[in-house]
Amino acid sequence: MSENEDRNMSENEDRNMSENEIDLSPLASIDGFRAAALIDADTGLKIATIGSGVNMAVAAAGNTQVYNTKRSVASSVDPGDPIEEIIITLQKGYHLFRPLSSNPEIGLYLVLDRTKANLAMARRSLKLFESSFQYS
């Protein structure tokens, strides 16, 4: 995908986000917050985003591949034990992907600065947010 196509797709998705009024703003209060997105796990497309400094279109697509691969493996190993969360630890950051318990085809994706984040508290905050988050 060219840079122009990526930018146009991003602009269209940002417009859709405001039309749908999806509120991810509580996630911005998590220590070390950089960016967050609501992602369609079937397509890898971001539904809504907040934050900056991360190309969320690329991150959403890539982490959806990780989630779908892990979901396939997990269902083969233990079909009754769904994924609660995937944590990817980088040298500079934490990336958390949490499928919605109400719809595992949709996931919350959170990017944190590792030097400022408390991973345990971030996980707890993301879980609390997900439990009260409504998306249809």
Secondary structure, DSSP 8 states (H G I E B T S, - for coil): --HHHHHHHHHHHHHHHHHHT---GGGGGSTTEEEEEEEETTT--EEEEEESSS-HHHHHHHHHHHHHHHHHHHHHH-TT-----EEEE-SSEEEEEEEETTEEEEEEEEEEETTT--HHHHHHHHHHHHHH----
